[in-house]
Amino acid sequence: MAAPDQRVAVYPGSFDPVTVGHLDIVERGAALFDRIIIAVAPDSSNPDKRPLFTTEERMGLLRGACAHLPNVSIEPLQGLLVDFTAARGARVIIKGLRAVSDFEYELAMALMNRRLRPEVDTLYLMASAEHSFISSSLVREVARLGGSLAGLVPPLVAQAMASRREGEPVLRGSGTV
Ligand code: PNS
């Protein structure tokens, strides 16, 4: 639970994997709030999606990618996002918005979340122009077909994706996953 005078925001997502677009939102959020909690959706959250990385692996990659941000922590998301947020003393959910195509889905979620808990609000940060085309699903496709991931994901994620392709353990030796 946050101290009463701390401004805390929750940044939720699947992060399968974390991209430079996600990182941009975390860095900007970390400059706006005292603390950011990244809430990582569990493997089972979307039955239509087969995750490339397990929740633990995605959290480990996020930990590595956010190591330079002392006010950012990473937790598994359990239950409703608004309940998770309120339980941590936060009143703000931050999200990145890339293009008009994101809008409809995000509007429905923001309105549902507000209906569930009016005291928790959603704050959207516009993706930086150079990241507006980057999504985890496109990154997974580029990786699967052997394309370069340079500039799309943090270097440790590119390394982990190469390891996954080769059938090797992810983040071997780092002790984080
Ligand atoms: O990165 P994603 O896959 O777009 O993230 C989706 C996520 C995790 C933000 C969304 O599925 C979510 O909020 N899940 C938590 C469960 C919940 O509260 N559902 C009701 C939302 S309206």
Boltz pocket constraint, residues with backbone or C-beta under 6 A from the ligand:
constraints:
  - pocket:
      binder: B
      contacts: [[A, 12], [A, 13], [A, 14], [A, 15], [A, 39], [A, 41], [A, 45], [A, 77], [A, 79], [A, 80], [A, 81], [A, 82], [A, 108], [A, 109], [A, 110], [A, 112], [A, 113]]
      max_distance: 6.0
